Amino acid sequence: MRMRVESEAEEEFEAARGLLVDRLVRWAGERGLPVDGFTAEAVLDYRHRATADGRTGLWEARHVEEVLLSWLPQNVTELPGEERSGTPGTLRTLLRYLHAAQLADPRGPSLQDSLAAVDRVAERYPAAMADRTRWGLAKFWAMTAAEQGVDVRDGEALQRFADRARSGEVAYDQHALDAITERRRTGSALSGAARAEPQLPVALPQDAELRRPAGASTAVAQLRGFTEWAGRDGRAVTATGRLRMADARELAGLLGTGDKTDGVRSSADLPRLGLLVEWAKKARLVRVVKGRLYAVAKARPVLADPLQLWLRAFDACFELRQPLLGARSGWHVESMLFDVYEDVLGDVLNTLYSLPYPMPWPRLRDTVHLAYRAAFQFDGGSDLRHRMWFGHADRDLRTVLDLLEDLGAIERERGMADPVFLDVDLADAGPELLADMPPEVAELLGVPGASPDPAARERADARRAELTAGPVELIRLTDLGTRAVRQRLLAVGRDAPLIGELARAPAAGLLGVLAEEYPPDAARVELAGWITARGERADALMELTDAVRSMSFHARAQAMLGVLSAALPDGEGERLLRTLRRDPQLAPLALNALAQGELLSPEDMTDAEHLLVLAENLLQLVELAGGPDGAEEALRAQGPEIGDAIAAASASAHPDTAGLEELSRLAARALRAPAARLGRAHKRGRGTGRSGRKRYR
């Protein structure tokens, strides 16, 4: 049971969703809690398809608000006269179940906080569902047809309505349609394009330790000095809002900007000082009011805290396009970077984030070139002309890197590029992947013969030669830069794991996150920190194994035990598995883990252990199929011999007797049911506990 599935893995997600909704409906029914299977599926779809991280087990207040006030009104059609589903109630039940089943992400809010978020939004939900401007385009026309007496379940009737609408014979709400069209045009409609690649876990010092390098930043010292110079009483500026030249000369010397003031008649001709002035404005440290430049009174606490001042300055970098790269005279022309500055700056920083090796300049440069090729339509001019455009943009990019280095967000040095940046090994990539790969991406990854364009091959050869000929400029984020980029990633809903943030997590939450998101080395460090925080190692290990024992999803329990054994040091994991081989409840999982790790051969298992493994694998097969309907199809696909296998598994000592009984019932139905009944019934539209009255568009 995975709580985050890759956005393109639709079948895997639908299976996981089907299983989760099936268990949810059962659990809610046993407790008399409100639940609608269709609504639960739509809610999980939102988290998977329309959010940056896709973590279905983590529900912050913003997710609650967006799903109730935007996603469901946009996508779920409740036809006139239909019974309302009580969606907020279903969402509350889902949140309760995620916590009860130990599926909630431990980095998210508490259950109480999430339920409170639902309560705050619930009263606005009916109005949002009725607000036509929030509807999706398909829902708009379906509702319009239904309101005019068309049976939208009748395909032919719906087609006749569509024909009449195209010929202008149908009355509809033009205002609402215009609003829907505008949302689609601007990209503000929720869709499946929001998913971002997960980041690797990072290690960071505490904020108290970061204050020292933050205070040592040249840019921070200059921004503080400039703000203090402006003061509460303010300084007079020119009619155009610029510093008076006498003040500019004083400041250039006071702050050590390096600007040459001899013969200069306007402060606009002092580039570094001018940048500092705009930087301080964008960072909300100073402002101009009625011809005077003042320090912002509310910024005093920020000025007193070096780290907060540094972070404020870092965020302001995204607003410095004009003072940093803009035209300063009539003949100056902005580069391509000027037009896509904020996006490229974010992409560059995200690219550097969590990299285990410093990024060589040629690779970073060519990655940004790929962004230019995607953003701009190049004419048929000569390759020399295009190289001039790229060269201009490269110089501007170096100006941006200079600013980040001056601030202390990046470090640059010279050295040999790590071999990982030379060529990507795509020997195992399937032909479909290579065929679908854009030529520019294939070129960047160094795929041999990727592009028939001689110029592209020449660029790839030149880049490889540049990377291997000798030392190149290497770029990495500092701890301060990593801290700031992580803060921005979290602000837009992306997942950015921090080593140590799970030290107080429940054992099940810890193992679930490690199994799904952490590479082996980071998992070892995180687990070691968690155990240390618990004090007694034996008690900590018992808590971890109990978490595996209490996990009701077999596949998730298997993954949890697997990451636990792999992350323990010095053979401790193998010793734990061999001990659990004798545990009445965990033996099936331990035997599986030993066999998968090639620590136990089939010949070394007893007949009873073979049956335990068979039973466990069948139970996991049913889960991976995604609920009863999918399980029936999966079992039927195994052929008639599956009955004998299930009979043997049922005779084993596997502790999940209820699961084995259900398995036998599913197999019996699967083997006697006609193929037409099975099909893909577990797909959208026929899930357990799901009403057939709504439409999901």
C-alpha positions in Angstrom: 0.0 0.0 0.0 1.9 3.0 -1.3 0.8 6.5 -0.3 2.6 8.2 -3.2 2.6 6.8 -6.7 4.4 8.3 -9.7 2.0 10.5 -11.7 2.3 8.4 -14.8 1.7 5.1 -13.0 -2.1 5.2 -13.5 -2.8 1.5 -13.1 -0.8 1.3 -9.9 -2.5 4.4 -8.4 -6.0 3.1 -9.3 -5.2 -0.2 -7.7 -3.9 1.5 -4.5 -6.9 3.8 -4.5 -9.3 0.9 -4.9 -7.8 -1.0 -2.0 -7.7 2.0 0.2 -11.4 3.0 -0.5 -12.5 -0.6 0.0 -10.8 -0.8 3.4 -12.1 2.7 4.3 -15.7 1.8 3.5 -15.5 -1.4 5.6 -13.9 0.5 8.5 -16.4 3.3 8.4 -19.3 0.9 8.2 -18.1 -1.0 11.3 -18.1 2.3 13.2 -21.2 4.0 11.8 -19.2 6.8 10.2 -20.4 8.6 7.1 -18.6 7.7 3.9 -19.3 7.8 0.1 -16.9 5.6 -1.9 -17.2 7.8 -5.0 -16.3 11.0 -3.1 -13.4 9.3 -1.4 -12.0 8.3 -4.7 -12.4 11.8 -6.1 -10.6 13.2 -3.0 -7.7 10.8 -3.4 -7.6 11.7 -7.1 -7.1 15.3 -6.2 -4.1 14.6 -4.0 -2.5 12.3 -6.6 -3.3 14.3 -9.8 -3.4 17.9 -8.8 -0.8 18.6 -6.2 2.9 19.0 -6.4 3.9 16.1 -4.1 1.1 13.6 -4.6 1.2 12.4 -1.0 -2.2 10.9 -0.3 -1.5 10.5 3.4 -0.7 14.2 4.1 -3.5 16.7 4.4 -2.6 20.3 5.3 -5.2 23.0 5.6 -4.5 24.2 2.0 -5.3 20.8 0.6 -8.6 20.6 2.5 -9.6 24.0 1.2 -8.5 23.3 -2.4 -10.2 19.9 -2.6 -13.5 21.1 -1.2 -13.7 24.5 -2.9 -11.9 23.9 -6.2 -11.3 20.3 -7.2 -14.6 18.8 -6.4 -16.7 21.7 -7.7 -14.6 21.5 -10.9 -14.8 17.8 -11.4 -17.7 16.1 -9.7 -21.2 16.5 -11.2 -24.2 16.2 -9.0 -27.2 16.1 -11.3 -30.5 17.9 -10.4 -32.6 16.0 -8.0 -29.7 13.8 -6.8 -29.1 13.2 -3.1 -26.1 15.2 -1.8 -23.2 13.0 -0.7 -22.1 14.8 2.5 -18.6 15.3 1.1 -17.1 17.0 4.2 -18.2 14.1 6.3 -16.5 11.6 3.9 -13.3 13.7 4.0 -13.4 13.7 7.9 -13.9 9.9 7.8 -11.0 9.5 5.4 -8.7 11.5 7.6 -9.7 9.5 10.7 -9.0 6.3 8.8 -5.6 7.4 7.6 -4.5 8.0 11.1 -6.1 4.9 12.5 -4.5 2.7 9.9 -1.1 4.3 10.4 -1.1 5.6 6.8 -1.0 9.4 7.7 2.3 11.1 6.8 4.0 11.9 10.2 5.2 15.2 8.7 1.7 16.5 8.3 -0.7 18.1 10.7 -2.3 16.2 13.6 -5.7 14.6 13.1 -7.3 17.3 15.2 -5.8 20.1 13.1 -6.9 18.4 9.8 -10.4 17.9 11.1 -10.5 21.5 12.2 -9.5 22.6 8.7 -12.5 20.6 7.3 -14.8 22.3 9.8 -13.6 25.8 8.7 -14.3 25.1 5.1 -17.3 22.8 5.2 -20.0 25.5 5.4 -18.6 27.1 2.1 -18.7 23.8 0.2 -22.3 23.8 -0.9 -21.9 27.3 -2.4 -18.7 26.3 -4.1 -20.4 23.3 -5.7 -23.2 25.5 -6.9 -20.9 28.2 -8.3 -20.9 27.6 -12.0 -17.6 29.6 -12.5 -15.8 26.9 -10.6 -17.0 24.1 -12.8 -14.9 22.3 -15.3 -15.9 22.5 -19.0 -17.3 19.0 -19.3 -19.3 19.5 -16.1 -20.7 22.8 -17.3 -22.1 21.3 -20.4 -23.4 18.1 -18.6 -25.2 20.2 -16.0 -26.6 22.6 -18.7 -27.9 19.5 -20.6 -29.4 18.0 -17.5 -31.1 21.2 -16.5 -32.8 21.3 -19.9 -34.2 17.9 -19.5 -31.6 15.9 -21.4 -30.8 12.4 -20.0 -27.0 12.7 -19.8 -26.8 8.9 -19.3 -28.2 8.5 -22.8 -25.2 8.9 -25.2 -27.4 9.6 -28.2 -29.4 12.2 -26.4 -26.3 13.9 -25.2 -24.9 13.9 -28.7 -28.0 15.6 -30.0 -27.7 18.2 -27.3 -24.1 18.8 -28.3 -25.1 19.3 -31.9 -27.7 21.8 -31.0 -25.2 23.6 -28.7 -22.7 23.9 -31.6 -25.4 25.3 -33.9 -26.3 28.0 -31.3 -29.7 26.5 -30.4 -29.0 26.0 -26.7 -29.3 28.7 -24.0 -26.5 28.7 -21.4 -24.7 30.9 -18.9 -22.2 32.8 -21.0 -20.7 34.5 -17.9 -19.9 31.2 -16.3 -18.5 29.7 -19.5 -16.3 32.7 -20.0 -14.9 32.3 -16.5 -14.3 28.6 -17.1 -12.5 29.3 -20.4 -10.3 31.9 -18.8 -9.3 29.5 -16.0 -8.3 26.9 -18.6 -6.5 29.5 -20.7 -4.4 30.9 -17.8 -3.7 27.4 -16.4 -5.4 28.2 -13.0 -7.7 25.2 -13.4 -6.6 22.2 -11.4 -5.2 19.4 -13.5 -2.7 16.6 -13.5 0.3 18.8 -14.6 1.3 19.9 -11.1 3.4 17.0 -10.0 7.0 17.7 -9.3 9.9 15.3 -9.0 10.6 14.4 -5.4 13.8 15.7 -3.8 16.5 13.7 -2.0 16.7 14.1 1.8 19.2 16.8 2.9 21.0 17.3 6.2 21.1 20.8 7.6 22.6 22.5 10.7 20.2 24.0 13.2 19.1 27.6 12.5 21.2 28.8 15.5 24.3 27.5 13.6 23.2 29.2 10.4 23.0 32.6 11.9 26.8 33.0 11.9 27.4 32.5 8.1 24.2 34.5 7.5 25.7 37.4 9.4 29.0 37.1 7.6 27.4 37.6 4.2 28.7 40.7 2.4 25.3 41.3 0.8 23.5 41.0 4.2 25.9 43.5 5.8 25.4 45.9 3.0 21.6 45.7 3.1 21.6 46.2 6.9 24.0 49.1 6.6 21.9 50.7 3.9 18.7 50.3 5.9 20.3 51.8 9.0 21.6 54.7 6.9 18.0 55.4 5.7 16.8 55.4 9.3 13.4 56.2 10.7 13.6 59.9 9.8 14.4 59.0 6.2 16.6 60.5 3.5 15.6 62.8 0.6 15.6 61.3 -2.9 15.3 62.8 -6.3 12.0 63.4 -8.1 12.5 60.0 -9.8 13.0 58.2 -6.5 16.8 57.8 -6.9 19.5 58.6 -4.3 21.0 62.1 -4.5 24.5 61.9 -5.9 26.1 63.2 -2.7 24.4 60.5 -0.7 25.3 57.9 -3.3 29.0 58.8 -3.0 28.8 58.6 0.8 27.0 55.2 0.6 29.4 53.7 -2.0 32.3 54.3 0.4 30.4 53.4 3.6 29.1 50.1 2.2 32.1 49.2 0.1 30.1 48.6 -3.1 33.2 49.1 -5.3 31.3 51.5 -7.6 33.5 54.3 -9.1 31.9 57.6 -8.4 34.5 60.0 -10.0 32.9 61.9 -12.9 29.5 60.2 -12.3 26.6 62.6 -12.3 23.7 60.3 -11.4 23.3 57.5 -8.9 21.6 55.5 -11.6 25.1 55.0 -13.1 26.3 53.2 -10.0 25.3 49.6 -10.7 26.1 47.9 -7.5 24.6 50.6 -5.3 21.6 50.8 -7.5 21.1 47.1 -7.1 21.4 47.3 -3.3 18.7 50.0 -3.2 16.3 48.0 -5.3 17.2 44.8 -3.3 16.4 46.6 0.0 13.1 47.7 -1.5 12.1 44.3 -2.7 13.1 42.8 0.6 10.7 45.3 2.3 13.5 46.8 4.3 13.1 50.4 3.0 10.4 52.3 1.1 10.0 55.7 -0.6 7.2 57.9 0.7 6.6 61.5 -0.5 10.1 62.0 -1.7 12.0 60.4 1.2 13.5 57.0 1.7 12.6 55.4 5.0 13.6 52.2 6.9 10.5 50.1 7.3 9.6 50.0 11.0 8.2 46.4 10.8 11.5 45.2 9.5 13.4 45.9 12.7 13.0 42.3 14.1 14.3 41.0 10.8 17.4 43.3 10.9 18.1 42.0 14.4 18.1 38.3 13.2 20.9 37.6 10.7 19.2 34.4 9.4 15.8 36.0 8.9 17.4 39.0 7.1 19.4 36.6 4.9 16.2 34.6 4.0 14.4 37.9 3.3 17.2 38.9 1.0 17.3 35.5 -0.7 13.5 35.6 -1.5 13.9 39.1 -2.9 16.4 37.8 -5.5 13.5 36.5 -7.5 12.2 40.1 -7.9 15.6 41.6 -9.1 15.2 40.9 -12.8 15.1 44.5 -13.9 17.9 46.0 -11.7 20.1 42.9 -12.3 19.6 42.2 -16.0 17.4 45.0 -17.4 18.4 47.6 -20.1 20.4 50.5 -18.8 20.6 52.4 -22.1 18.9 52.7 -25.5 21.3 50.3 -27.2 21.2 47.6 -24.5 19.1 44.5 -25.4 18.0 42.0 -22.8 19.0 38.4 -23.1 16.7 35.4 -23.2 17.2 35.0 -19.5 15.5 38.3 -18.8 12.2 37.0 -20.2 12.2 33.8 -18.1 14.3 35.0 -15.2 12.2 33.9 -12.3 11.4 30.5 -13.7 15.1 29.8 -14.6 16.3 31.0 -11.3 13.9 28.6 -9.5 14.9 25.8 -11.8 18.6 26.4 -11.3 18.3 26.4 -7.5 16.0 23.3 -7.6 18.6 21.5 -9.8 21.4 22.2 -7.4 19.2 21.2 -4.4 20.1 17.9 -2.7 22.7 17.0 -5.4 25.4 14.7 -3.8 28.0 16.3 -6.1 28.7 19.9 -7.2 27.2 20.7 -10.6 29.7 21.5 -13.3 29.1 24.8 -15.2 28.8 23.2 -18.6 26.1 20.8 -17.5 24.2 23.6 -15.7 24.6 25.9 -18.6 23.3 23.4 -21.1 20.4 22.5 -18.8 19.3 26.1 -18.9 19.8 26.2 -22.7 17.2 23.4 -22.8 14.8 25.7 -21.0 15.4 28.4 -23.5 14.7 26.0 -26.4 11.4 25.1 -24.8 10.4 28.7 -24.0 11.4 30.4 -27.3 10.7 29.6 -30.9 14.0 30.0 -32.7 14.0 31.2 -36.3 15.9 29.7 -39.2 18.9 31.9 -38.6 22.5 30.6 -38.6 23.8 28.5 -35.7 26.4 31.3 -35.1 23.6 33.8 -34.5 21.9 31.4 -32.0 25.2 30.9 -30.3 25.4 34.6 -29.8 22.0 34.6 -28.2 23.0 31.8 -25.9 26.3 33.5 -25.1 24.4 36.7 -24.1 22.1 34.6 -21.8 25.1 32.8 -20.3 26.8 36.0 -19.3 23.6 37.1 -17.6 23.3 33.8 -15.9 26.8 34.3 -14.5 25.7 37.7 -13.2 22.9 35.9 -11.3 25.4 33.4 -10.0 27.7 36.2 -8.8 24.8 37.7 -6.9 24.0 34.3 -5.2 27.6 33.7 -4.4 27.9 37.2 -2.9 24.8 36.5 -0.8 26.3 33.2 0.3 23.7 30.9 -1.3 26.1 29.1 -3.5 29.8 28.2 -3.6 32.0 28.0 -6.7 35.3 26.3 -7.2 37.3 24.7 -9.9 37.8 20.9 -10.1 37.1 17.9 -12.2 33.4 17.1 -12.9 32.2 13.9 -11.2 31.7 11.1 -13.8 28.0 11.1 -13.0 27.7 14.3 -15.1 29.4 12.9 -18.2 26.9 10.5 -19.8 23.7 8.9 -18.4 23.8 5.1 -18.7 20.6 4.2 -20.6 21.6 0.7 -21.5 18.6 -0.6 -19.6 16.2 1.9 -20.9 13.5 0.4 -23.1 13.1 1.5 -26.8 9.8 3.2 -25.9 11.5 5.5 -23.4 14.2 6.4 -25.9 11.7 6.9 -28.7 9.5 9.2 -26.6 12.4 11.2 -25.3 12.6 14.8 -26.8 15.8 15.2 -28.9 17.0 18.0 -26.7 16.7 15.9 -23.5 18.4 13.0 -25.2 21.2 15.3 -26.4 21.6 16.7 -22.9 21.8 13.2 -21.4 24.4 12.1 -23.9 22.5 9.3 -25.6 24.6 8.1 -28.5 23.0 9.0 -31.8 20.2 10.7 -30.1 19.8 13.5 -32.5 20.3 13.5 -36.3 21.1 17.2 -36.2 24.8 17.6 -36.8 24.8 20.8 -34.8 23.3 19.0 -31.8 25.9 16.2 -32.1 28.6 18.8 -32.2 27.3 20.5 -29.1 27.1 17.2 -27.2 30.7 16.3 -28.2 31.9 19.8 -27.3 30.3 19.5 -23.8 31.8 16.1 -23.1 35.2 17.4 -24.2 34.8 20.5 -22.0 33.9 18.3 -19.0 36.8 15.9 -19.5 39.6 18.2 -20.7 40.4 19.5 -17.2 39.1 21.4 -14.2 35.8 23.2 -14.7 33.8 25.5 -12.5 31.8 23.5 -10.0 28.7 24.9 -8.3 26.9 23.8 -5.2 24.4 25.2 -2.7 25.7 26.2 0.7 23.8 25.2 3.8 22.1 28.6 3.8 21.2 28.1 0.2 19.8 24.6 0.9 17.8 26.0 3.8 16.3 28.7 1.7 15.5 26.5 -1.3 13.9 23.9 1.0 11.7 26.6 2.5 10.5 27.7 -1.0 9.9 24.1 -2.0 7.7 23.5 1.1 5.9 26.7 0.5 4.6 25.5 -2.9 3.7 22.1 -1.6 6.7 20.1 -2.7 8.2 17.3 -0.7 11.7 18.2 0.6 12.7 15.6 3.2 15.1 16.8 6.0 17.2 14.2 7.8 16.3 14.4 11.4 12.7 15.6 10.9 11.3 12.2 11.7 13.1 11.8 15.0 9.8 12.2 16.9 7.6 10.4 14.4 5.5 7.3 15.3 7.4 4.1 14.4 4.9 3.2 11.6 5.1 6.7 10.1 8.9 6.6 10.2 9.2 3.3 8.4 6.5 4.2 5.9 8.3 7.3 4.8 11.7 5.6 4.8 10.4 2.8 2.6 8.8 5.2 0.1 11.1 8.2 -0.1 14.5 7.7 1.4 17.6 6.2 -0.4 19.5 3.6 1.6 22.2 5.9 3.1 19.7 8.6 4.2 17.4 5.9 5.6 20.3 4.6 7.8 21.1 8.0 9.1 17.4 8.8 9.8 16.8 5.5 11.5 19.9 5.8 13.7 18.7 9.3 14.8 15.2 8.0 15.6 16.6 5.1 17.7 19.0 7.4 19.6 16.1 9.8 20.4 14.2 6.8 22.0 17.0 6.1 24.4 17.0 2.4 25.0 17.9 0.6 21.8 16.1 -2.6 22.6 12.9 -0.7 23.4 13.2 1.2 20.1 13.6 -2.0 18.1 10.6 -3.5 19.8 8.6 -0.4 19.0 9.6 -0.7 15.3 8.8 -4.4 15.0 5.5 -3.8 16.7 4.7 -1.1 14.1 5.2 -3.7 11.4 3.2 -6.2 13.3 0.2 -3.8 13.6 0.2 -2.8 9.9 -2.9 -4.2 8.3 -1.7 -3.8 4.7 0.6 -6.7 3.9 2.6 -5.1 1.1 3.2 -2.0 3.3 4.3 -4.1 6.2 6.7 -6.0 3.9 8.2 -2.7 2.8 8.5 -1.4 6.4 10.3 -4.5 7.5 12.5 -4.4 4.5 13.7 -0.9 5.1 14.1 -1.6 8.8 16.4 -4.6 8.2 18.4 -2.8 5.5 18.9 0.4 7.5 20.2 -1.3 10.7 24.0 -1.4 10.9 26.6 -4.2 11.0 24.4 -7.2 10.2 21.9 -6.3 12.8 19.1 -6.3 10.2 19.8 -9.8 9.1 20.0 -11.0 12.8 16.6 -9.3 13.4 15.0 -11.1 10.4 16.4 -14.5 11.5 14.9 -13.8 15.0 11.6 -12.9 13.5 11.6 -16.1 11.4 10.3 -17.7 14.6 7.8 -15.0 15.4 4.2 -16.4 14.9 2.9 -13.2 13.3 5.9 -11.8 11.5 7.5 -15.0 10.3 5.9 -14.7 6.8 7.3 -11.2 6.3 10.7 -12.2 7.7 10.9 -15.2 5.5 10.0 -13.2 2.4 12.6 -10.5 3.3 15.3 -13.2 3.9 14.5 -14.8 0.5 14.4 -11.5 -1.3 17.8 -10.5 0.1 19.2 -13.9 -0.9 19.9 -14.6 2.8 17.8 -17.8 2.7 17.5 -20.3 -0.1 14.3 -22.3 -0.8 16.2 -25.5 0.3 16.7 -24.0 3.8 13.0 -23.5 4.4 10.8 -26.1 6.0 7.6 -27.2 4.3 5.6 -25.1 6.8 7.7 -22.1 6.0 7.1 -22.6 2.3 3.4 -22.5 3.0 3.7 -19.3 5.0 5.5 -17.6 2.2 2.9 -18.8 -0.3 0.1 -17.5 1.8 1.8 -14.1 2.3 2.5 -13.7 -1.4 -1.1 -14.5 -2.3 -2.3 -12.0 0.3 0.0 -9.3 -1.2 -1.1 -10.2 -4.7 -4.7 -9.5 -3.7 -3.7 -6.1 -2.2 -1.7 -5.1 -5.3 -4.7 -5.8 -7.5 -6.7 -3.1 -5.7 -9.8 -4.3 -4.0 -12.2 -7.2 -4.5 -13.0 -6.8 -8.2 -9.4 -6.3 -9.2 -8.4 -9.2 -6.9 -10.9 -11.5 -8.7 -9.4 -10.6 -12.0 -5.8 -11.1 -10.8 -6.7 -14.5 -9.3 -8.6 -15.7 -12.4 -5.5 -14.7 -14.5 -3.5 -17.3 -12.5 -5.6 -20.1 -14.0 -7.4 -23.1 -12.4 -4.3 -24.1 -10.4 -4.7 -21.1 -8.2 -7.4 -23.0 -6.3 -4.9 -25.6 -5.2 -2.4 -22.9 -4.2 -5.0 -21.1 -2.1 -6.1 -24.4 -0.5 -2.5 -25.1 0.5 -2.1 -21.5 1.8 -5.3 -21.8 3.8 -3.9 -24.9 5.5 -0.8 -22.9 6.6 -0.2 -21.3 10.0 -0.4 -17.8 8.6 -1.8 -15.5 11.2 -4.2 -13.6 8.9 -7.0 -16.1 8.9 -9.6 -13.5 8.0 -7.5 -12.5 4.9 -7.1 -16.1 3.8 -10.9 -16.7 4.2 -11.6 -13.7 2.0 -9.0 -14.9 -0.4 -10.8 -18.2 -0.7 -14.1 -16.5 -1.4 -12.6 -14.2 -4.0 -10.9 -17.2 -5.7 -14.2 -19.2 -5.7 -16.0 -16.3 -7.4 -13.2 -15.7 -9.8 -13.0 -19.2 -11.0 -16.7 -19.6 -11.6 -17.5 -16.1 -12.9 -17.6 -15.5 -16.7 -14.9 -13.2 -18.1 -17.4 -10.6 -19.1 -18.3 -10.0 -15.5 -14.8 -9.3 -14.5 -13.2 -7.2 -17.2 -11.8 -4.1 -15.5 -14.6 -3.6 -13.0 -12.3 -2.2 -10.4 -11.6 0.7 -12.6 -13.3 4.1 -12.2 -17.0 3.9 -12.0 -17.6 0.6 -10.1 -15.5 0.8 -7.0 -16.7 -0.6 -3.6 -19.1 1.6 -1.7 -19.4 4.0 -4.7 -22.7 5.5 -5.7 -23.6 5.4 -9.4 -25.5 8.7 -9.3 -22.6 11.1 -9.8 -20.4 11.8 -12.7 -16.7 12.4 -12.5 -15.4 14.7 -15.3 
